[in-house]
Amino acid sequence: MDPSDDILDYVRNSNDSITFTNGMAAMLPDPGTGGVSPVPSGPIGGKLSMSGDTLSVKIKTALSQSSNQGGIPAQVVAKIESVMRFKRQ
């Protein structure tokens, strides 16, 4: 995954839970055009854990996009499981 400079707002729900309130956008294939288009995710929940000097954030989310390709309905679904690790400097 390429580095990103996106800034995401978040709410800390508990000691081990976080919600990114403005989510993110994933680039999904668009069956209608043959290209790709951004699909916003909405809020995404994450689990926090700390091990030594490393903070881990685990997220799971699903995105879908529907389109019509020559009169035939099509849908692309992406399921994302991710672990972000941040090392204290």
C-alpha atoms as an extended CHARMM CRD file, in Angstrom:
* protein
*
        89  EXT
         1         1  MET       CA              0.0000000000        0.0000000000        0.0000000000  PROA      1               0.0000000000
         2         2  ASP       CA              1.3130000000        3.4210000000       -0.9110000000  PROA      2               0.0000000000
         3         3  PRO       CA              1.9070000000        5.9820000000        1.8370000000  PROA      3               0.0000000000
         4         4  SER       CA             -0.8940000000        8.4520000000        2.3540000000  PROA      4               0.0000000000
         5         5  ASP       CA             -1.1310000000       11.9290000000        3.7830000000  PROA      5               0.0000000000
         6         6  ASP       CA             -4.8760000000       11.6740000000        4.4560000000  PROA      6               0.0000000000
         7         7  ILE       CA             -6.1320000000       13.0720000000        7.7490000000  PROA      7               0.0000000000
         8         8  LEU       CA             -8.9750000000       11.1400000000        9.3680000000  PROA      8               0.0000000000
         9         9  ASP       CA            -11.1110000000       12.4190000000       12.2190000000  PROA      9               0.0000000000
        10        10  TYR       CA            -11.6880000000        9.9040000000       15.0090000000  PROA      10              0.0000000000
        11        11  VAL       CA            -13.5270000000        9.2960000000       18.2610000000  PROA      11              0.0000000000
        12        12  ARG       CA            -12.0040000000        7.1450000000       20.9730000000  PROA      12              0.0000000000
        13        13  ASN       CA            -14.8310000000        4.8780000000       22.1850000000  PROA      13              0.0000000000
        14        14  SER       CA            -12.9560000000        3.0510000000       24.9500000000  PROA      14              0.0000000000
        15        15  ASN       CA             -9.4170000000        2.0370000000       25.9190000000  PROA      15              0.0000000000
        16        16  ASP       CA             -9.2200000000       -0.3810000000       22.9700000000  PROA      16              0.0000000000
        17        17  SER       CA            -11.7550000000        0.9560000000       20.4520000000  PROA      17              0.0000000000
        18        18  ILE       CA            -11.6930000000        3.8380000000       17.9690000000  PROA      18              0.0000000000
        19        19  THR       CA            -14.0200000000        5.0490000000       15.2040000000  PROA      19              0.0000000000
        20        20  PHE       CA            -12.7060000000        6.9880000000       12.2050000000  PROA      20              0.0000000000
        21        21  THR       CA            -15.7440000000        9.1950000000       11.6860000000  PROA      21              0.0000000000
        22        22  ASN       CA            -15.0750000000       10.4160000000        8.1440000000  PROA      22              0.0000000000
        23        23  GLY       CA            -13.8340000000        7.0160000000        6.9950000000  PROA      23              0.0000000000
        24        24  MET       CA            -11.8510000000        6.7780000000        3.7970000000  PROA      24              0.0000000000
        25        25  ALA       CA            -12.4260000000        6.2290000000        0.1060000000  PROA      25              0.0000000000
        26        26  ALA       CA            -11.2960000000        3.1110000000       -1.7150000000  PROA      26              0.0000000000
        27        27  MET       CA            -10.7510000000        2.9380000000       -5.4640000000  PROA      27              0.0000000000
        28        28  LEU       CA            -12.9470000000        0.0900000000       -6.7300000000  PROA      28              0.0000000000
        29        29  PRO       CA            -13.3460000000       -1.2270000000      -10.2680000000  PROA      29              0.0000000000
        30        30  ASP       CA            -16.4270000000        0.2340000000      -11.9300000000  PROA      30              0.0000000000
        31        31  PRO       CA            -18.0380000000       -2.4820000000      -14.0650000000  PROA      31              0.0000000000
        32        32  GLY       CA            -20.0570000000        0.1690000000      -15.9290000000  PROA      32              0.0000000000
        33        33  THR       CA            -17.0710000000        2.1340000000      -17.2150000000  PROA      33              0.0000000000
        34        34  GLY       CA            -14.2320000000       -0.3790000000      -17.0510000000  PROA      34              0.0000000000
        35        35  GLY       CA            -12.2490000000        2.1100000000      -14.9630000000  PROA      35              0.0000000000
        36        36  VAL       CA            -12.0730000000        2.7410000000      -11.2490000000  PROA      36              0.0000000000
        37        37  SER       CA            -13.9680000000        5.1830000000       -9.0760000000  PROA      37              0.0000000000
        38        38  PRO       CA            -13.7350000000        6.2590000000       -5.4340000000  PROA      38              0.0000000000
        39        39  VAL       CA            -16.2410000000        4.6830000000       -3.0500000000  PROA      39              0.0000000000
        40        40  PRO       CA            -16.5340000000        6.3460000000        0.3810000000  PROA      40              0.0000000000
        41        41  SER       CA            -16.6360000000        3.9530000000        3.3160000000  PROA      41              0.0000000000
        42        42  GLY       CA            -18.4470000000        5.9670000000        5.9580000000  PROA      42              0.0000000000
        43        43  PRO       CA            -17.3730000000        5.4650000000        9.5880000000  PROA      43              0.0000000000
        44        44  ILE       CA            -14.8630000000        2.6650000000       10.2480000000  PROA      44              0.0000000000
        45        45  GLY       CA            -14.2820000000        1.0340000000       13.6240000000  PROA      45              0.0000000000
        46        46  GLY       CA            -10.8780000000       -0.1110000000       14.8280000000  PROA      46              0.0000000000
        47        47  LYS       CA             -9.3780000000       -2.0790000000       17.6960000000  PROA      47              0.0000000000
        48        48  LEU       CA             -6.3390000000       -0.6350000000       19.4620000000  PROA      48              0.0000000000
        49        49  SER       CA             -3.5390000000       -2.6290000000       21.0540000000  PROA      49              0.0000000000
        50        50  MET       CA             -0.1280000000       -1.7080000000       22.4110000000  PROA      50              0.0000000000
        51        51  SER       CA              2.9200000000       -3.9690000000       22.4570000000  PROA      51              0.0000000000
        52        52  GLY       CA              6.1580000000       -2.4460000000       23.7290000000  PROA      52              0.0000000000
        53        53  ASP       CA              6.6750000000        0.7290000000       21.7110000000  PROA      53              0.0000000000
        54        54  THR       CA              4.2410000000       -0.2220000000       18.9080000000  PROA      54              0.0000000000
        55        55  LEU       CA              0.5920000000        0.8280000000       18.6390000000  PROA      55              0.0000000000
        56        56  SER       CA             -1.5250000000       -1.3860000000       16.3700000000  PROA      56              0.0000000000
        57        57  VAL       CA             -4.9120000000       -0.4510000000       14.9060000000  PROA      57              0.0000000000
        58        58  LYS       CA             -6.9140000000       -3.3020000000       13.3180000000  PROA      58              0.0000000000
        59        59  ILE       CA             -9.8360000000       -2.4500000000       11.0420000000  PROA      59              0.0000000000
        60        60  LYS       CA            -12.3450000000       -4.5240000000        9.0970000000  PROA      60              0.0000000000
        61        61  THR       CA            -14.8020000000       -2.9830000000        6.6700000000  PROA      61              0.0000000000
        62        62  ALA       CA            -16.6800000000       -3.7280000000        3.4720000000  PROA      62              0.0000000000
        63        63  LEU       CA            -17.4520000000       -1.4260000000        0.5530000000  PROA      63              0.0000000000
        64        64  SER       CA            -19.7160000000       -2.0340000000       -2.4000000000  PROA      64              0.0000000000
        65        65  GLN       CA            -20.5360000000       -0.2930000000       -5.6310000000  PROA      65              0.0000000000
        66        66  SER       CA            -23.4500000000       -1.0280000000       -7.9340000000  PROA      66              0.0000000000
        67        67  SER       CA            -23.6870000000       -0.1030000000      -11.5870000000  PROA      67              0.0000000000
        68        68  ASN       CA            -25.4620000000       -1.0320000000      -14.7590000000  PROA      68              0.0000000000
        69        69  GLN       CA            -23.4630000000       -2.5250000000      -17.6130000000  PROA      69              0.0000000000
        70        70  GLY       CA            -25.4170000000       -2.6360000000      -20.8470000000  PROA      70              0.0000000000
        71        71  GLY       CA            -28.7030000000       -3.1150000000      -18.9680000000  PROA      71              0.0000000000
        72        72  ILE       CA            -27.2560000000       -5.8100000000      -16.7240000000  PROA      72              0.0000000000
        73        73  PRO       CA            -26.9030000000       -4.8970000000      -13.0320000000  PROA      73              0.0000000000
        74        74  ALA       CA            -23.4120000000       -5.3880000000      -11.6180000000  PROA      74              0.0000000000
        75        75  GLN       CA            -21.9970000000       -5.0590000000       -8.1340000000  PROA      75              0.0000000000
        76        76  VAL       CA            -18.4090000000       -4.9800000000       -6.8750000000  PROA      76              0.0000000000
        77        77  VAL       CA            -17.7910000000       -5.7610000000       -3.1910000000  PROA      77              0.0000000000
        78        78  ALA       CA            -14.4710000000       -5.1950000000       -1.4390000000  PROA      78              0.0000000000
        79        79  LYS       CA            -13.7910000000       -6.5790000000        2.0360000000  PROA      79              0.0000000000
        80        80  ILE       CA            -10.8620000000       -4.9110000000        3.7480000000  PROA      80              0.0000000000
        81        81  GLU       CA             -8.9420000000       -6.2190000000        6.7410000000  PROA      81              0.0000000000
        82        82  SER       CA             -6.0200000000       -4.0340000000        7.7220000000  PROA      82              0.0000000000
        83        83  VAL       CA             -3.4790000000       -3.6300000000       10.5050000000  PROA      83              0.0000000000
        84        84  MET       CA             -1.7020000000       -0.3010000000       10.8860000000  PROA      84              0.0000000000
        85        85  ARG       CA              1.3590000000       -0.2520000000       13.1330000000  PROA      85              0.0000000000
        86        86  PHE       CA              2.8830000000        2.9090000000       14.5650000000  PROA      86              0.0000000000
        87        87  LYS       CA              6.2610000000        2.7150000000       16.2940000000  PROA      87              0.0000000000
        88        88  ARG       CA              7.1070000000        5.2840000000       18.9690000000  PROA      88              0.0000000000
        89        89  GLN       CA             10.2100000000        7.2620000000       18.1260000000  PROA      89              0.0000000000
